[in-house]
Amino acid sequence: MSSRLIRWMSGVATALSMLAAAPAECAVTVILTRHAEKAESASADPPLSAAGKRRAELLATMLAPAGVSAIYATDARRTQETAQPLARLTRLPVTRIEVDRPAELVQAIRQRQSGVVVVVGHSDTVPAIISALGGPAVRIEEGDYDNLFVMALSEHEPSIVRLHYRPNQAAGALSKNSASAAERRAHVMKIKFVRSGGLAGMPGLNVEGTVDLGDPEAKVTSDGAKYQRNLTEPEAQQLRTAVDPAAMSRAKSAVSSGSAARDAYQYDIAVTTSDGKTQNVTLNAAGGQDLGKAAPGLGQLVQWIDQEAQRIKEHRLGNR
């Protein structure tokens, strides 16, 4: 890899990380780009060209580590195809927006409290959205596909950085290799949990469940599938990102595995990733209070299990 390409990738990463950090100063970061190169076609809705597909893969490689929380693209084929590689790596859906209704997108962005939002639009809609969000007037020429605008929205005047990314042969190889590595990275696909104990182990209070984090649907089942609930996409994504199998190993030694207090719950958790490996941990910590330093994600999972256990118990009472 050339030193020039390394410096270019480093500069992009640095700019993105600076604007995505410091939530107190920047509540929402919006990354906007025009769709990649479109193919020569008589169709009114052309697909991407081969060069456009390479650019879309590179865009995904650049933005996947930025903590993206939402992806928007117009309903045109070329914008959807530009956004799909990023959606695949981040396991996020692409929310479709009508090309002639950018005001609805602006409203949706302004309603968000935090996060990194990626918008894939057109040479006319991207400048319009930037202006509507309080940014300066920008222009994208018809032949320009390499613009990447990063806006930091806060209570004060928004700031914006204009970047350019141009995949070459080396960058194309980097994108392909990085994307393949990211796709091979093990994702959490299933979580099994058993919460036992509480009130000195009173019978009937134990709760077990299985969370299937598949695509396109994610759901939790319990009581022999008598209880089923589909998870919202934000809820499923929260569980995927909260559970780090590697942190579970650290938690085994960092969190006491001795006898639980008389009225404390015990949590038996098994996490299976897409590579077929399963990591197990048993926690004797009421409500996850002892997990903050050992494994914050597990602490969030324990809190979620407590909430889901209450739903399961209410379902049991309603079906007596």
C-alpha positions in Angstrom: 0.0 0.0 0.0 1.4 3.4 -0.9 2.3 5.9 1.8 0.0 8.4 0.1 -3.0 6.1 0.4 -2.2 5.4 4.0 -2.1 9.1 4.8 -5.4 9.6 2.9 -7.1 6.9 4.8 -5.7 8.1 8.1 -6.9 11.7 7.4 -10.4 10.5 6.7 -10.5 8.4 9.8 -9.2 11.2 11.9 -11.8 13.7 10.6 -14.6 11.2 11.2 -13.4 10.3 14.7 -13.1 13.9 15.7 -16.6 14.8 14.6 -18.1 11.6 16.0 -16.6 12.1 19.4 -17.4 14.5 22.2 -21.2 14.0 22.5 -21.5 16.9 24.8 -20.4 19.2 22.0 -21.8 17.3 19.0 -25.1 15.5 19.6 -25.5 14.2 16.0 -23.0 13.7 13.3 -24.4 13.6 9.7 -22.3 12.1 6.9 -23.7 13.0 3.5 -22.5 11.8 0.1 -23.8 11.5 -3.5 -24.4 8.1 -4.9 -21.4 6.5 -6.7 -20.9 6.3 -10.4 -24.0 5.1 -12.3 -23.9 2.8 -15.3 -24.6 4.0 -18.9 -28.2 2.9 -19.3 -31.4 3.9 -21.1 -33.3 3.2 -17.9 -34.6 6.1 -15.9 -33.3 4.3 -12.8 -29.8 3.1 -13.7 -27.7 0.8 -11.4 -24.2 1.5 -10.4 -21.3 0.9 -12.8 -18.4 -1.3 -12.0 -16.5 1.8 -10.8 -19.5 2.8 -8.7 -19.6 -0.5 -7.0 -15.9 -0.2 -6.1 -16.6 3.2 -4.7 -19.6 2.0 -2.7 -17.4 -0.8 -1.1 -14.7 1.7 -0.2 -17.3 4.0 1.3 -18.5 1.2 3.5 -15.0 0.3 4.6 -14.4 3.9 5.6 -17.6 4.5 7.5 -18.3 1.1 9.1 -16.0 1.9 12.1 -17.5 5.3 12.7 -20.4 4.0 14.9 -23.1 4.5 12.3 -26.6 4.3 13.9 -28.8 5.1 10.9 -28.5 5.0 7.1 -30.8 6.9 4.7 -30.9 6.8 1.0 -33.4 7.9 -1.7 -35.5 5.3 -3.4 -33.4 5.4 -6.6 -31.5 2.2 -7.4 -28.1 3.9 -7.6 -28.4 5.4 -4.1 -29.7 2.1 -2.6 -26.8 0.2 -4.2 -24.3 2.8 -2.8 -25.7 2.3 0.7 -26.0 -1.4 0.7 -22.4 -2.4 1.4 -22.4 -0.1 4.4 -25.7 -1.6 5.5 -24.2 -5.1 5.2 -21.1 -4.3 7.3 -23.0 -2.4 10.0 -26.1 -4.7 9.9 -28.4 -1.7 9.7 -31.4 -1.2 7.5 -31.4 1.4 4.7 -34.3 3.7 5.3 -35.8 4.9 2.0 -36.6 8.6 1.5 -38.4 10.0 -1.5 -36.1 12.0 -3.6 -38.4 15.0 -3.8 -39.2 15.1 -0.1 -35.9 16.0 1.6 -37.7 18.0 4.3 -38.9 14.8 5.9 -35.4 13.5 6.2 -34.2 16.8 7.7 -37.0 16.5 10.3 -36.1 12.9 11.1 -32.4 13.9 11.6 -33.3 16.9 13.9 -35.5 14.6 16.0 -32.5 12.4 16.8 -30.7 13.0 20.1 -27.4 11.4 19.2 -25.6 9.1 16.9 -24.0 9.0 13.4 -26.3 9.3 10.5 -25.3 8.5 6.9 -27.2 10.0 4.0 -26.8 8.9 0.4 -28.5 11.3 -2.0 -28.0 13.1 -5.3 -26.0 16.1 -6.6 -29.0 18.4 -5.9 -30.5 16.8 -2.8 -27.3 16.6 -0.7 -26.7 20.4 -1.0 -30.3 21.1 -0.2 -30.2 18.9 3.0 -26.9 20.5 4.1 -28.5 24.0 3.7 -31.7 22.9 5.6 -29.5 21.6 8.5 -27.9 25.0 8.8 -24.8 24.4 6.7 -23.2 26.5 4.0 -24.1 26.5 0.3 -22.3 23.8 -1.5 -22.2 22.6 -5.1 -21.7 19.2 -6.6 -20.9 19.0 -10.3 -22.5 16.4 -12.5 -19.3 14.4 -12.8 -18.3 14.5 -9.2 -18.8 11.4 -7.1 -16.1 11.7 -4.5 -17.6 14.3 -2.1 -18.1 13.3 1.5 -19.6 16.0 3.8 -19.3 15.5 7.6 -21.6 17.8 9.6 -21.5 18.1 13.4 -24.9 19.3 14.7 -25.1 20.9 18.1 -27.0 23.6 19.9 -24.6 26.1 18.3 -23.9 26.7 14.6 -23.2 23.4 12.9 -19.7 22.7 11.6 -18.9 20.9 8.4 -15.9 19.3 6.8 -15.8 18.5 3.0 -13.7 15.5 2.2 -12.9 13.7 -1.1 -12.3 10.0 -1.6 -11.1 8.5 -4.8 -10.7 4.8 -5.0 -7.7 3.7 -7.2 -6.4 0.2 -7.8 -4.7 0.0 -4.4 -7.8 1.5 -2.6 -10.0 -0.9 -4.4 -8.0 -3.8 -3.2 -8.0 -2.3 0.3 -11.8 -2.0 0.2 -12.3 -5.5 -1.0 -9.9 -7.0 1.6 -11.3 -4.9 4.4 -14.9 -5.6 3.5 -14.2 -9.3 3.4 -12.5 -9.2 6.7 -15.4 -7.3 8.2 -17.9 -9.8 6.8 -15.9 -12.6 8.3 -16.0 -11.0 11.7 -18.2 -13.0 14.0 -21.5 -11.3 14.9 -23.6 -12.2 17.8 -26.4 -14.3 16.4 -28.1 -15.9 19.5 -28.3 -15.2 23.2 -29.7 -17.8 25.6 -30.4 -16.7 29.2 -31.7 -18.2 32.4 -32.5 -15.9 35.3 -32.9 -17.9 38.6 -33.1 -17.1 42.3 -34.8 -14.1 43.8 -36.9 -14.2 46.9 -34.9 -17.2 48.1 -35.6 -19.1 45.0 -39.3 -19.1 45.2 -40.7 -21.7 42.6 -42.1 -20.3 39.4 -40.0 -17.2 39.3 -37.2 -18.6 37.2 -37.2 -17.3 33.6 -35.4 -18.6 30.5 -35.4 -17.3 27.0 -33.7 -17.3 23.6 -32.9 -14.3 21.5 -32.4 -15.0 17.8 -30.7 -12.0 16.2 -31.1 -13.1 12.6 -31.8 -11.1 9.5 -34.2 -9.6 8.7 -36.1 -10.3 11.9 -35.0 -10.7 15.5 -37.1 -12.2 18.2 -37.1 -13.5 21.7 -39.0 -16.7 22.7 -39.6 -18.4 26.1 -41.8 -21.0 27.8 -41.5 -23.4 24.9 -42.3 -20.7 22.3 -45.6 -19.9 24.1 -44.1 -16.5 24.6 -42.7 -14.7 21.5 -41.9 -11.1 20.8 -40.3 -9.5 17.8 -37.6 -7.0 18.6 -37.4 -3.6 17.0 -34.3 -3.0 14.9 -32.8 -0.5 17.4 -33.4 -3.0 20.2 -31.8 -5.8 18.2 -28.9 -3.6 17.3 -28.4 -2.6 20.9 -28.1 -6.3 21.9 -25.7 -7.0 19.1 -23.4 -4.2 20.1 -23.8 -4.6 23.9 -22.6 -8.2 24.0 -18.9 -8.6 23.4 -18.0 -12.4 23.6 -14.4 -11.5 24.5 -15.6 -9.4 27.4 -17.5 -12.4 28.7 -14.2 -14.1 29.4 -12.9 -11.1 31.3 -16.2 -11.0 33.3 -15.7 -14.6 34.5 -12.7 -13.6 36.6 -13.7 -10.0 37.3 -17.2 -10.7 38.6 -17.5 -13.0 41.6 -18.9 -16.4 40.8 -19.4 -17.4 44.4 -22.8 -17.9 46.1 -25.4 -15.3 45.4 -27.0 -13.3 48.1 -30.2 -14.8 49.5 -32.5 -12.7 47.3 -30.1 -12.0 44.4 -30.6 -13.3 40.9 -28.3 -15.6 39.1 -27.8 -15.1 35.3 -26.7 -17.9 33.1 -25.9 -16.5 29.7 -24.7 -18.2 26.5 -23.8 -16.1 23.4 -23.4 -17.8 20.1 -21.7 -15.9 17.2 -22.0 -16.4 13.5 -18.8 -18.6 13.4 -20.6 -21.2 15.6 -18.6 -20.5 18.7 -20.4 -20.2 22.1 -19.2 -18.3 25.1 -20.9 -18.9 28.5 -20.9 -16.9 31.7 -22.7 -17.2 35.0 -23.2 -14.0 37.0 -24.3 -13.6 40.6 -24.9 -9.9 40.5 -28.3 -8.4 41.4 -29.4 -6.3 38.4 -25.9 -6.2 37.0 -24.7 -3.8 39.6 -21.2 -5.5 39.7 -20.7 -5.5 36.0 -20.0 -1.8 35.3 -16.2 -2.1 35.2 -15.9 -5.8 34.2 -18.1 -5.7 31.1 -20.5 -2.8 30.6 -22.2 -4.5 27.7 -23.1 -7.5 30.0 -24.4 -5.0 32.5 -26.8 -3.6 29.8 -27.7 -7.2 28.8 -28.6 -8.1 32.4 -30.8 -5.0 32.7 -32.5 -6.0 29.4 -33.0 -9.6 30.8 -34.7 -8.1 33.9 -37.1 -6.1 31.7 -37.8 -9.0 29.4 -38.3 -11.4 32.4 -41.0 -9.1 33.7 -42.8 -9.3 30.3 -42.5 -13.0 30.3 -43.9 -13.2 33.9 -46.8 -11.0 32.9 -47.5 -13.2 29.9 -47.6 -16.2 32.2 -50.1 -14.6 34.5 -52.3 -13.5 31.5 -52.5 -17.1 30.3 -53.4 -18.9 33.5 
